[in-house]
Structures are given as C-alpha cells and as structure tokens.
Amino acid sequence: MSIPYFSGRQYDKKGNLQQWWNNQTIKAYRTLINCFVEQYGNYKIQEIDQNLNGRLTVLENIADNVGLKIAYKAYKKWVERNGSEELLPGLALSHEQLFFLGYAQIWCELTRPEEAVTRSRTSRHPPGYLRVRGPLSNLKQYAMAYSCPTNSKFNPDSKCSVF
C-alpha cells in the first residue's frame, strides 16, 4: 500500500526530475507521514459517524500542522523583537490563547450530512473542526497555553510532526 508524500523530494534544486533523497531519509519520512495517516484516520466525521480517510487527506493535514507550527514560531519571534502587546480588556485570555483561538476560528463551518458524505469520498481537506483538532493536538505550545491535561484529546502523549 502506497502512502502519498511530497513530490519535492523528486526534484533537485534546479527543478530537474531527480531522486535526491537517500532510501533511509525516504523511509524515515514515510514513518512520519504514517503518523498523520493513522491520527486523522481515527477521527470521526461527526455529521456521518464515519472515520476520516487519513490517506486521502494526509498532505493537507501535514500542511495545516506545519503551517500552524511556523506561524506560531513567527509570532513568538515577533514578540521577542517588538515586545508583548497589552492584553485585550474584558477577556481572560493570554496572548498565546488568543493566537490559537484565532487559528481555530478560521475553520468554523456548518456542513450538511449529504455534503459531508461527498467530501469524505472526494476532498483532500478534512472538515474544519478536524483541521483545528489535529494541528492543535500535535502542538505542545497549545497544550501549555490552555493547560490541557496529559494524554487528553488536545494533549495526547503521541504527537505527529515532520520537523
């Protein structure tokens, strides 16, 4: 059974089709990818009580996870250079909590069951709530910001990462 992976490994720095990763690197990368396939494959699509196809969505899941991780690092670097801003009045949330809340809000959506069935079979993107749960549960900084208990839904012992 084949696991999809980024085709970037098949092109050299000049854009020529050439395998430049060694077999050990490819094997290690496939192991990392399989973590995401299994993690997301165990998530249920709520509207239809069916598991997500982790193989179909793996590249988008990795992109979401890597994107959030890089965005958070960039945010922390900005704070390091510019200093922390004032907290928002009336909200009992830290800057880190607001960062993650902002990320989660972009994936708010309602999906009819009929559309959920179609997407589960054809879309390379998981439902919005899984685009929140997956990346946040893989980021230890999220668990720290919200004091998530160890081995809970948003702070599992085993986290997936490609770097």
N, C-alpha and C positions, 0 to 999 in steps of 0.2 A: 504494500500500500504506500503510495507516494504522499508526502507532505509538501504542500507548496512552500516556496521560500522566495526571498527577494532575488530577482534575476540580476541585481547589481553585481553579484559575485562572478557573473559570467562575462563581464565586460571589463577590459583594462582601463587605465586612466585616460587613454586616447579614444575610448568608445568602441574599440575593436572587440568582436566576439572572441573571447579567450578566457579559459578557465584559469583564474589566478589564485584561488584558494586551494590549500592542500586538503587532502582527504580527512585529516584529523580535525581541521577547522570546520569543514562541512559537517562532519559527524557531531561535533560539539554544538554547532548552530542548530542542527535538526533537533537535538535534545532540548535546547532552549525553546524552540518553536513548539515542540510537542507539549511542553508545559502549558502553553496558551491553548492549544487544541483541547487538552483534557480539562483545563479550568473552565473554559467557556462552554465546552460540550456538556458540562454538568449543570449549567444554568438552565432554568426553565423559562420558557416564553410564557408569561403569565396569562395572556389572553387565550391561549390554546392548550395550556398544560402539556407542553411538548418541549423536549430539550432542544437547545440551540445546536446547530451544526457547527461545531468548533473548527472543522476543517475548512468549511466554506468561508468563514469569517476571519480566519487566522491573521491574514495580512492587515486587515483593518484594525483588528484587536491590538496587534503589535504597534501599529501606527498611533492608535489612541494612547497606549501605555507610554511609548517613547515620547510622544508629543507632550503629554502632561508632565512627565519627568523633566524634560528640557525646559518647559515653561516655568515650572517651579524653581528650577536652578537659576533661570534668568531673573525671576522675581527676586530671589534671595540675593543675587549679585547686585541688582538694582538697589535694594535696601542697604546693602553693605556700602555702596558708593554714595547714596543720597540720604541715608538715614531713614528711620521709620516715620511714617505719617501718623497723624493723630487718629485715634480710634473714632469710629462713627458714633455719634451720640445716640443713645437710646437702644443700641444693640450690644448685647453682652457677648460679642464675638471678637476673637483675636484677628489679627491681620491674616494669619495662616488659615484660620477657619473661613474667613471671607474669601480668600483665594480659592479654596476648594469648593465653597458654596457657589461662587461664580462659575466655576467649571461645570458643576452639576446642573446648574440652571439652563445651560445651553441645550441640554438633552431632554428637556421637558416636552412630552408629546402624548397624545392620545391616539391609539390605534384600534380600529375595529377588528374583531376576530377574523373576518374574511381577509382583510389586508395582512394581518399577522401570519395567516397560513401562506399566502402568496410570498411574502417577504422571507419566511422561514425556508422556502424552497429555492428562492432565486437571488436574494440580496446578500451581498458580501458584507453588509453592515448589520450588526446586531441591533435589537431595539435600544432606544435611548437609555432606559434605566440600566441596561447591561453595559452600555458604554460609560456609565458612571460607576457602577459596582465593580467591574473588572479592574480598571486602572486605579481606582482609589484603594481597593483591597490589596493591590500589589505595591503600594507606596507607603513605606514605614512612616514618612513625614505626615501623612494623613492620619494614620492611627495615633501618632503622638499628639497632633493638633486637637483631635477630638477625644483623646483618652479612651480609645477603643480597647476593650479587654483582649488579652492574648487569646488566640485561637477562636476569635469571633468572626462573624460574617465579613466585617470590614478590616479584620486584622488576623488573617489566617497564619498559621505557623509557616506554611509553604507559600512563597510569593514567586510569581513569574517575572523574569526580566531578561532582556537581551544585552544589557550592559550595566 
